[in-house]
Amino acid sequence: MESTLAFSGLQLLGIPIALAGAVLMSIGTQYQSIGLNKVERITRKSASSGLSGAHLGQLLRRPSWLFGTGALGLAVGLQMVALALSPLIVVQPLGVVALVVTAVLNAKFTGVVIPKRVRVAISFCVLGIFVFVATAAMTAHDVQVSEMQLIIILVIFAVVVASLVSAFIALRHRPNALLYIVGAGILYGFVATFAKTVISRIQQGEFGFLTWLALGALILGAVLGMIYVQNAHSSGPPDLVIAGLTVIDPIVAVLIGIIVLGEAQHAPIWAALIFSISGLIAMLGVFGIAKFHPQVGKDALQDD
C-alpha cells in the first residue's frame, strides 16, 4: 500500500534528526582521519593498500580514532531514527550537509587552504543533492517493500559485494582514493536501504527469514564500507571521504528507491529530468574534489 509524501509532524521531525546525524558524521570522519594518519606515522606503514593487524591494534589505542568512531556510531543511530520517521528518498541525501562541515573542520585542523576550484566542486555537491531532495519531496511516494523487491535488492547487493571485493583484491597495491570512496558510497547506499527495509518490516511485525537476511546484509555492507572508508582516509582528505559518502551513498539509495521500490513511479517527466541533471552535478562535484584537492594522494607518512 502506498501513501503520498505529505509530511506529518513526525516525518518533519526526521529532517532535523538527519541533519544532526550529518554534523556528527563530519566530526567523526575528521577524527577518524586524524587517528589513522597518526597510526601510519607511528607504524611507518601506509594503510592505503589495506589495514594491517598493526594498524588495527594501534587504532584501538588512539583516542582521536575512537572518538571519531563513537561519533560515527551516534550519527548512524540518528540516521536510523530519521529513517524510521521519514522516507529514505528524503532523509538520505540530507547528509550532504556534512560535506560543508567537514571542509571547514579539515581546513581548521590541517591549515590547508581550500582552493577555489575545490570550493566550487563542494558547491556542486551541495546544490545537486539539495535540488535532488527538493524534487523528491514534491514528487516521491513512501512505499512498503514487498518480499520480491527485497529479494531483488539482496541479489543486486550480492553482485555488488562480489565486484567490490574482487576490485579491492586486484587493485589494493595501486591505491586510489576515488576508488575507495566510490566503493564505500555504493555500500553505504545499500546499508541505508536495508536499514529502512528492516525498520519498516519490524514496524509491520514481520520477523521472517528475509528480514534477518536483510539485517545480515546491512551488517556486512557496514563492515565492508568501513574498510573502504579507512583505506580512503589513507589516500585522500576527509572532505573527499565525506563527499563520496554524502553524494554517492544517497544517489545509490535513491536509485534503488526509484527503480526497484517505485518511490517515484508517479513522478512527472520534468522530475525525472531534474533527478538526472542534479545527480550529475553532484557527481561532478565529487570528481572535482578528487581532482583538485591539494591533499588527494598525499602520503600521511610524509607529514612527520
N, C-alpha and C positions, 0 to 999 in steps of 0.2 A: 504493500500500500504506500502511495506517495503522498507527500504533503508539500505544498508550496513553501518557498523560503520566505515566509513572513515572520520577522523576528519577534519572539516573545521576550518577556523580561529576562528569563533565564538564558535564552540564546544570546541576548545582548551582553549578559554578564560574561559569557565565554570569550568575548573580544578583549576586554582589559586583562583577563587572566592569561590569555595567549600572549599579549604584549609584555606582561610581567615576565613570562617564561622566556621571551625573546631576549630581554635585557640580561637575565640570568645566564642564558646561553652564551651571550657575548663575553660576559665576565668569566664564565667557566672555560671557554675556549682560549681566552687570553692567558689565564693562569696555567692551563694545561700546556700551552706552547712554551711558556717561561720554564716550567718544570722539565719538560722534555729536552729543551735546548741546554739547560743546566746539566742534566744527566749525560747528554752527549759529550759535554766538555769534561765531566768527571771521568767517564769511561774511556774517553778518547776514541769512541766508536760512533760513526754516524748511524742513525736509525732509518735512513732513507731507503735502505734495501730490506727493511724488516726489523722488528723489535727482537732483540735477543733476550736470553734469560738475565744477563747482566743489566740490561736496560730496565726490564720489568722490576727486578729487585730494587734498583735504585729509585725508580719512580714511586714505589710504595713507601719510600722513606723521604720523599720530597714534599714538604708542607704545601708548596705552591701547586704541585700537580694534584695532590689530594684535595685541596680546597677547590681547585677548578673542577675536578671530577664530582665533588659534592654539589657544586653549583649547577653543573650539567644535570645531575640526577634530580635536583629540585626542579630544574627547568622542564625536564621530561614529565615529572609529576604534574606540574601545572598544565602542560600541554594535554595530558591525559584528561584532566578535569575539563579543559576547554573543549576537547573533542567530545566529551560526554554531554556537553551543553549545546554545542553548535555544530553545523555541518562541516565536514572535512574541507570542502572546496573553499570555504571562507576562512576557517581558522588557520590552516596550514601555511598559506602564503604570508600571514602577518609576521612570521619570523624574520622577514627581511629587515625589520627594524633593528635586529641585532647587528646587521652589517654596518650601519652607521655608527652604532655604539662601539663596535669593535675597532673600526677605523680610527676613531678618536682615542680609544684606550691604547691601541698599539702605537700610535704616534707619540702619546704621552710617555709610555713605558720605554720605548726604544729611542726616542729622539729623531726618528726618521721622518723627514718632511714628505707628506703625500703629494706627489706630482699632480699637475693639473689634469693630465690625461687619466690618472687613476681616479681623481675626484669625479671626472665626467663619467667614467665607467661605473662607479658606485651609484651615481645619479641614474644611469641607465637601468641598473638592477632595481633600484627602489621604484622608479617611475613605472617600469614594466610590470613589476609584481603588484603594485597598488592599482594600476589600471585593470590588471587581471582580476584582482579581488573585487573591485567595484562592479565589474561586469558580471562576475559570478554571483554577487549578492543580488543583482537585479534580475538575473535570468535562471539561476540554478534551482534545483529541487533536492531536498534531502530525502533519500530513499533507504529502504531496508535492503540488506544484502541477502540475496537468495543463496541456497546451497550451491546451485550450479555456478553462479557468479563467483562465489568463494573458491570453488574448485578451479575455475579458470585463472583466478588471481594466483592461487597456490602453484599451478603448473607454470605460469609465466615467471613467478619468483624462482622456482627451481632452475629454470633455464638461465635466468639472470645470475643466480649464485654460481652455477657451474661455469658460466662465461667469465665472471669476475675473478673467481679463484684461479682459473686457468691463466687469465691475463696477469694476475699478480705473480704467479709462479714463473711465468715466462719472462716477465719484464722487471722482476724485483732488483736485478743488477743494473738496470737502466732507469733509476728513479725519476719520476716525472710528477710534479706537484699537481698538475691539472688532471692527470690520470687518476690519482688517488682521490681528488676532490669529486670528480665526476662519479667514480665508483661509490664513494660514501654518500653522495647526494641521491643516487639511484636507490641504494639500500635503505636509506632513511625514509625515502618516499614510500617504499613498501612497508616499512615499520609503522609509519603513520596510518597507512591504510589498514593494516592488520589491527592496530590499536583501536581504531574507530570500529572495525568489524567486531572485535572481541567484546568491546564495551557494549555495543548495540545488542549482541547476542545474549550477553549476561543480563542486560536490562529486560530482554524479552524472555528470560528464563530458559534459554537454550544452552545446555551444557553437554552436547553430544560430541562425538569424535572430531568433527570438523572444527568445533570451537577450540578444542585442545590442540589440534594440528595448527590452527592459525596462531595460537599463543606460542607454540614452539617455533613457528616461522618468525614471529615477532622477535623472540629472544635471539634466534640465530642471526637475523638481519641486524639487530642492535649490536651484537658482538662483532660481526664482520665489519659493520660500519665503523665501530670504534677503532678496529685495527687499521682500517684505511685512513681514518682521521689522524691517528697517531703518526702514521707514516707521512701524511701530508704536512704535519707540523714540522717535520724534519727538513722538508724541501720547499716550504712556502710559508708566507706570513699568515697570522691569524685572520687578516682581512680576507685573504683568498679562501681560507678554510670555511669561514662563515658565508662568504659569497656563494660557494658551491652548495653548502647545506641549505641556505635560505632561498636559493633560486632553483637549483636542480631538484632538490627534495620536493618542494610544493608543486613544481611543474609535473613531476612524475606522479605524485599523489593525485593531482587534479586530472591528469590524463587518464588515470585508472578510473577516477570518479566519472569522467565524461564517457570514455569508450566502453568500459566494462559495466559500470553501475548505472549508466544512463542518467547521471545527475543533471545533465544539461540537454537532454534529448528534446525538450520543448523550446530550447533557446532559438531565437531568430537568426537568420543568416548573418546579420551585422555583428551579432555577439560572437559567432564562430570566427569571423574575420578579426575582431578585436583580440580574441584569445590568441590567435596565431601571431599577430603583429606584436602584442605586448610581451608574449613569451619569447619571441625572437629578440626583442630589445633587451630583455632581462639577460638572456644568454649571451648576447654580445657584450654586455657589461661584465659578465664573469670572464670571458676571454680577454677583455681589455685589461682587467686587473691582473690576470695571469701573464699578460704580455708586458705590461708597463710598470708593474710594482717593483720598486728597487730591491725588495727583499726576496723576490722569487728566485729560487735556485741558489740562494746564499747558504753556505755550509755553516751550521752552528758551531763547528769546531774552530772556525776562523775568528770567533768572537773573543777568544782569550787574548 
